[in-house]
Amino acid sequence: EAFELGGFSIVINAMQKRWRPIANLIRQVRNETGANYVSVNLYLTPDTYDRSGGRARVETDTDGHVARRNAFEYHWDWMDVVVLQISGTKLWSVSRAPTEYLSPRDMKRKPTLEEVDLYLSPVNDSSAAKKTDRGRYDDFMLRPGDVLYIPRGYMHNASTISPAIAAKYGAGDGEELGNDLLNGPSLHLTVGIEVEFKTTYEALVHRALAVWGKRIHDKVFIPAHVCDMETGVSWQSLLHFAVGDIARRKCTRGHDDGCTLRRSVPRGAIWEDRVAKGLRDDDRKGILLTAIRIIQEHALVAGAGHLVGLFVEEQKAGDENENGFYIPIEGATNLDEIKCMARIVRSRVGSMSENLHMKDHWEELHDFVDVHFEAVMMEFEDHLDAFWESNIRDDEVDLVKVGQGRYSQMI
C-alpha cells in the first residue's frame, strides 16, 4: 500500500548477499577494478500516477500525475556508483562538479542548504552555449538497458517523472518516450564500487609507515611514564594521524593538499592489462613519493592531535564506522596510545623542534619507500586480498542462508 498508494520506493540493500548471479557479478567487477569491495542495491520506484484517490493529498496535473517520485533527496555517495536501469525510466540529475572531491567514507554527510542551492542555481556564464536555467547539473533519462556512472562526491537526484515533464526528454531521434515506459514503476540496480580508504594513496602511505615502522619502533614521541604505559607513544603512531589530517583537509578539483592522498591506487585486471600493453605507465611509486612530500611540507603535530581527538570522540560515540575511520589500528596504533595522545597532544600546539623532527621522519620514510617500494606494495596488496577474501566468506554465509547454494571456487 505504501508503494502503490503512498508513492514510496522499495529499497533492497546488499543484493550480493541475497542472489547468486549478483554475487558473481560483483566479484568480476572487483577483479577488474581492484576496488576494496563491491555492493549492489535494488531500487523500485512507482510511476507518478496518483492511485490514492485523493487520500495522499498531493498536487497532480489534469491527467492525475504528480510531478516526480524519488527514493532519496539530493545527496552524494562516498563510493563510485554505476546505475543499471532494468525496467521503466528514471531521470537522473547529476552535478557537473563534486561537492566533496573524492569523498572519503568518514566525510560523507548531508549537503548543506547552500550546497543544494548552488546545485540547483542557474549557471551565469558569459558563454551562450553554457547558459541554462536548470541548475549546475546535467540530466540523464535512463531507459531499460542504459548505464550511468557517477563518481564519488558528485551530488545527484533520481526521480520517476510525469508524462508532461518527460515530453522534453525524447529518444535520440527526437521521438517522445512511449507510455509503456512511463506508466509503470522504475527498477534499477546501483553497483557501489567501494574504493573506500583501503585502496587509496592515503592507505598506501599508512602501509609504508607500517613497513618502515618495524625499523623505527624504538623512536618514542611521548615517554612511557607520561602515559603510564610500558612503552610510551611512538612517533610512528603520531605520523599515522598526520596522514589522516592531511587527507581530510579541503580538497577541490584535485589541486589541494589532501587530493593526492584521496586518489585511488590503480590496480585490478583492467589496469594491469593497460600497463602490459603499454597504454599507460605504472606511476604508482612516483605518486606515493609525491604524497609523502606533500605530507612532509604541510603536516604539523597540532593537526595530528586534532584528528586524534576526532577519533576518540567517535570511539566514545560508538559509531558504526569506528573501524572504518581509516587509521590502520591493526599492528600500528593501539587504543591506549590513542587515548594518551588525545590527552597530551591536544593540549599543546607542538613545538618548532617537534614539527621539524616530524619533517625529518617524513624524509626518512621518503628515502625508505624510494628503495623498498616493491616491499610496501606487496604488503598493501596482501592486506587488501585478505580483506576481500574475508568479505567473500561473509557473503557466502549469507547466500547459503537464503538458499543460494555454495560457490565452488573462491574468486
C-alpha positions in Angstrom: 0.0 0.0 0.0 2.9 2.4 0.8 4.3 1.7 -2.7 1.0 1.7 -4.7 -0.8 4.5 -2.9 1.8 6.4 -1.0 4.4 6.7 -3.7 7.2 5.2 -1.5 10.1 3.4 -3.1 11.2 -0.2 -2.2 14.9 -0.5 -1.5 16.7 -3.8 -1.0 20.3 -3.4 0.1 23.2 -5.8 -0.3 21.8 -7.8 -3.2 25.2 -9.5 -3.5 24.3 -11.3 -0.2 20.8 -12.4 -1.5 21.1 -13.6 -5.1 23.9 -15.7 -6.6 24.0 -14.0 -10.1 24.7 -10.6 -8.5 27.3 -12.1 -6.2 29.1 -13.4 -9.2 28.8 -10.0 -10.9 30.3 -8.1 -8.1 33.3 -10.4 -7.9 34.0 -9.9 -11.5 33.7 -6.1 -11.1 36.0 -6.2 -8.2 38.6 -8.2 -10.0 38.5 -5.8 -13.0 38.6 -2.6 -11.0 40.6 -3.6 -8.0 38.0 -2.0 -5.7 38.1 -2.6 -1.9 34.6 -4.1 -2.2 31.6 -4.0 -4.5 28.0 -3.9 -3.3 24.6 -3.8 -5.1 21.3 -2.2 -4.0 17.9 -2.5 -5.7 15.5 0.4 -6.1 11.9 0.1 -7.2 10.1 3.5 -7.5 6.5 3.8 -8.5 5.4 5.9 -11.5 3.9 9.3 -11.0 0.1 8.4 -11.4 -1.7 9.1 -8.1 -3.7 6.0 -7.2 -4.6 7.1 -3.7 -8.0 8.5 -4.7 -7.1 11.8 -3.1 -6.0 10.3 0.3 -2.4 11.1 -0.3 -3.2 14.8 -0.6 -0.7 15.5 -3.3 -0.8 18.0 -6.1 -1.5 16.4 -9.5 -1.8 17.6 -13.1 -5.0 17.3 -15.1 -4.1 13.7 -16.0 -3.7 12.7 -12.4 0.1 12.6 -12.2 2.3 14.1 -9.5 5.4 15.8 -11.0 8.0 13.4 -9.5 8.7 10.5 -7.2 12.1 9.7 -5.8 13.7 7.4 -3.2 16.2 9.9 -1.8 16.7 13.6 -1.5 19.7 15.3 -3.0 22.9 13.6 -1.8 26.3 12.4 -2.8 27.9 9.0 -2.2 31.3 8.1 -0.8 31.6 5.3 -3.4 31.7 5.3 -7.1 28.3 4.3 -8.4 27.2 2.5 -11.7 23.5 2.6 -12.3 21.9 -0.2 -14.3 18.4 0.6 -15.5 16.4 -2.7 -15.6 12.8 -1.5 -16.4 10.8 1.7 -16.7 12.5 5.1 -16.8 14.2 7.4 -14.3 15.6 10.9 -14.7 19.0 11.4 -13.0 20.2 14.9 -12.4 24.0 14.8 -11.7 26.1 17.8 -10.6 28.8 19.0 -13.0 31.3 19.3 -10.2 31.9 17.4 -6.9 30.6 18.7 -3.7 33.3 16.8 -1.9 36.2 15.9 -4.2 36.9 12.1 -3.9 34.8 12.0 -0.8 36.1 9.5 1.8 33.5 7.5 3.7 34.0 9.3 7.0 33.5 12.7 5.4 30.1 11.6 4.0 27.3 13.9 5.2 24.1 15.5 4.1 24.6 18.5 1.8 24.0 21.9 3.3 21.2 24.2 2.1 23.8 26.4 0.5 25.3 23.4 -1.4 21.9 22.3 -2.6 21.1 25.9 -3.7 24.3 26.0 -5.6 23.5 22.7 -7.3 20.1 24.0 -8.3 21.0 27.5 -9.2 21.2 28.7 -12.8 24.7 29.0 -14.3 25.6 32.6 -15.0 28.2 32.0 -17.7 29.2 34.5 -20.4 29.2 31.7 -22.9 25.8 31.3 -24.5 26.4 27.6 -25.1 26.7 27.1 -21.3 23.7 29.2 -20.2 21.0 27.2 -18.6 18.0 27.8 -16.3 18.1 24.2 -14.9 21.0 24.5 -12.5 24.6 23.3 -12.3 23.8 19.7 -13.2 23.2 17.6 -16.3 20.0 15.4 -16.8 20.2 11.8 -17.9 16.9 10.0 -18.8 17.7 6.3 -18.3 15.7 3.7 -20.2 15.9 -0.1 -19.9 19.5 -1.3 -20.6 21.1 2.2 -20.0 24.1 2.5 -17.7 25.2 5.7 -15.8 28.4 6.2 -13.9 28.5 8.7 -11.0 31.9 9.4 -9.4 32.0 9.7 -5.6 31.4 13.1 -4.2 29.0 14.3 -7.0 25.6 15.4 -5.8 22.7 13.8 -7.6 19.0 13.1 -7.5 16.9 10.4 -9.3 13.1 10.5 -10.0 10.4 9.0 -12.0 8.7 11.8 -13.8 5.2 12.6 -15.1 4.5 12.3 -18.9 4.2 16.1 -19.1 7.7 16.6 -17.8 9.0 13.6 -19.8 7.8 15.1 -23.1 11.1 17.1 -23.4 13.3 14.0 -22.8 12.8 12.2 -26.1 14.8 9.4 -27.6 17.9 10.2 -29.6 15.9 10.8 -32.8 13.6 13.2 -31.2 10.7 10.8 -30.5 8.9 11.1 -27.2 9.1 8.4 -24.6 6.3 5.8 -25.0 3.6 5.5 -22.4 4.7 1.9 -21.8 7.9 3.2 -20.2 6.2 5.9 -18.1 3.1 4.0 -16.9 4.9 1.6 -14.7 7.5 1.6 -11.9 11.2 2.1 -12.4 13.6 -0.7 -11.4 17.3 -0.1 -11.2 20.4 -1.5 -9.6 23.2 0.6 -8.2 26.6 -1.1 -8.2 28.7 0.6 -5.5 32.4 0.4 -6.3 33.6 0.9 -2.8 37.0 2.5 -3.3 36.9 3.5 0.4 40.0 4.3 2.3 41.8 1.0 1.9 42.7 1.3 -1.8 43.8 5.0 -1.7 47.2 6.6 -1.6 46.4 7.6 2.0 46.2 3.9 2.8 49.4 3.2 0.9 51.2 5.8 2.9 49.9 4.1 6.1 51.1 0.8 4.8 54.5 2.3 4.0 54.6 3.6 7.6 53.8 0.2 8.9 56.6 -1.5 6.9 59.1 1.3 7.8 57.9 1.4 11.4 59.2 -2.1 12.0 62.6 -0.4 11.9 61.9 2.7 14.0 59.8 1.1 16.7 62.1 2.5 19.4 61.6 6.1 18.5 59.3 7.5 21.2 57.3 10.7 20.9 55.7 10.6 24.4 57.6 8.8 27.1 56.1 5.8 28.9 55.9 7.5 32.3 53.8 10.4 30.9 51.1 8.0 29.7 51.5 5.3 32.5 52.3 2.8 29.8 55.1 0.3 29.3 56.4 1.6 26.0 55.0 5.1 25.6 53.7 6.5 22.3 55.8 6.1 19.2 56.5 8.6 16.5 55.0 6.1 14.1 51.6 6.4 15.8 51.6 10.2 15.6 52.6 10.1 11.9 49.6 7.9 11.1 47.3 10.6 12.4 49.3 13.3 10.5 48.5 11.4 7.3 44.8 11.3 8.2 44.8 15.0 9.0 46.2 16.0 5.6 43.8 13.6 3.7 40.8 15.3 5.3 41.7 18.8 4.5 39.6 20.7 1.9 40.2 19.2 -1.5 38.8 21.0 -4.6 39.2 19.7 -8.1 42.4 17.9 -7.3 44.6 20.9 -6.5 44.7 21.0 -2.7 46.8 19.2 -0.2 44.6 16.2 0.5 43.6 15.4 -3.1 46.6 13.2 -3.9 46.0 11.1 -0.8 42.4 10.6 -1.7 43.1 9.2 -5.1 42.7 5.5 -5.7 45.8 3.4 -6.2 45.5 1.9 -9.7 45.0 -1.9 -9.5 42.9 -4.7 -10.9 42.8 -6.7 -14.2 41.8 -3.7 -16.5 44.7 -1.5 -15.2 47.2 -4.4 -15.3 46.2 -5.1 -18.9 46.6 -1.5 -20.0 50.1 -1.3 -18.4 51.1 -4.6 -20.0 50.1 -3.3 -23.4 52.0 0.0 -22.9 48.8 2.0 -22.9 49.7 3.7 -19.6 52.7 3.9 -17.3 52.9 2.4 -13.8 53.3 5.7 -11.9 52.3 4.5 -8.5 55.8 4.9 -7.0 56.1 8.5 -8.2 52.6 9.4 -6.9 53.4 7.8 -3.5 56.6 9.7 -3.2 54.8 12.9 -4.1 52.2 12.2 -1.5 54.9 11.8 1.2 56.4 15.1 0.1 53.0 16.8 0.5 52.6 15.5 4.0 56.2 16.5 4.9 55.5 20.0 3.8 52.2 20.5 5.5 51.9 18.1 8.4 52.0 19.6 12.0 51.8 18.0 15.4 48.8 20.1 16.1 46.9 18.8 13.1 47.6 15.2 14.0 46.4 16.0 17.5 43.2 17.4 16.1 42.4 14.1 14.3 43.3 12.1 17.4 40.6 14.0 19.2 38.0 13.3 16.5 38.9 9.6 16.5 38.5 9.3 20.3 35.1 11.1 20.2 33.9 8.7 17.5 35.0 5.8 19.7 33.1 7.2 22.7 30.0 7.6 20.5 30.2 4.0 19.4 29.8 5.0 15.8 29.2 2.1 13.5 32.1 3.2 11.3 34.6 3.3 14.1 36.6 0.5 12.4 36.5 2.4 9.2 37.7 5.8 10.4 40.7 4.8 8.4 43.6 4.9 10.8 45.0 1.4 10.4 44.8 0.3 14.0 45.9 -3.2 13.3 49.5 -3.6 14.4 50.3 0.1 14.0 48.3 2.1 16.6 46.6 0.7 19.7 43.8 2.3 21.7 46.0 3.1 24.7 48.3 5.1 22.6 45.4 7.0 21.0 44.0 7.9 24.4 47.3 9.1 25.6 47.8 11.2 22.5 44.3 12.6 22.9 45.2 13.7 26.4 48.7 15.0 25.8 48.9 16.1 22.1 45.6 18.0 22.0 46.7 20.2 24.9 49.7 21.7 23.1 50.3 23.2 19.7 53.6 21.3 19.1 57.0 23.0 19.4 59.1 24.0 16.4 61.6 21.3 17.3 58.8 18.6 17.3 57.5 19.8 13.9 61.0 19.7 12.5 61.5 16.3 13.9 58.3 15.2 12.2 59.6 16.5 8.9 62.8 14.5 9.4 60.8 11.3 9.8 58.9 12.0 6.6 62.3 12.5 4.9 63.4 9.1 6.2 60.2 7.5 5.0 60.5 9.0 1.6 64.0 7.6 1.2 62.8 4.2 2.5 60.0 4.0 0.0 62.3 5.0 -2.8 64.3 1.9 -2.2 61.7 -0.5 -0.9 58.6 0.4 -2.9 58.0 -3.2 -4.0 58.0 -4.5 -0.4 55.5 -1.8 0.5 53.2 -2.7 -2.4 53.4 -6.4 -1.6 52.1 -5.7 2.0 49.5 -3.4 0.6 48.2 -6.0 -1.9 48.3 -8.8 0.7 46.3 -6.7 3.1 43.6 -6.0 0.5 43.4 -9.6 -0.7 42.9 -10.8 2.9 40.2 -8.2 3.4 38.4 -9.2 0.2 38.6 -12.9 1.0 37.1 -12.2 4.4 34.2 -10.3 2.8 33.6 -13.1 0.3 33.4 -15.7 3.1 30.8 -13.5 4.9 28.8 -13.1 1.7 28.9 -16.8 1.2 27.4 -17.4 4.6 24.5 -15.0 3.8 23.9 -16.6 0.4 23.7 -20.1 1.9 21.2 -18.8 4.4 18.8 -17.6 1.7 19.2 -20.8 -0.3 21.6 -19.6 -3.0 23.9 -22.5 -2.6 27.7 -22.6 -2.3 30.2 -21.2 -4.7 32.6 -23.9 -5.7 35.6 -21.6 -6.3 36.8 -18.6 -4.4 37.4 -15.7 -6.7 
